[in-house]
Amino acid sequence: MTSTQPPPLIRPAEFARLLGISTATLARMSASGRAPMPIRVSTRRLGYRRDEVDAFLTRTTASTA
């Protein structure tokens, strides 16, 4: 029997810190489609899939290099 692990999540504050922006700016970027959409973990918590964050960071750094 195999169990599937949910994808690791990163908190919005950590994602914003990696980008050097505020969490409010990250929320606006997500809402406008310029950043990955968060997943609702509970009624008060959001998280971003780590694989989507990594891909976004790779695309962002590649386009600015």
Order of alpha helices (4+ residues) and beta strands (2+ residues): beta-alpha-alpha-beta-beta-alpha
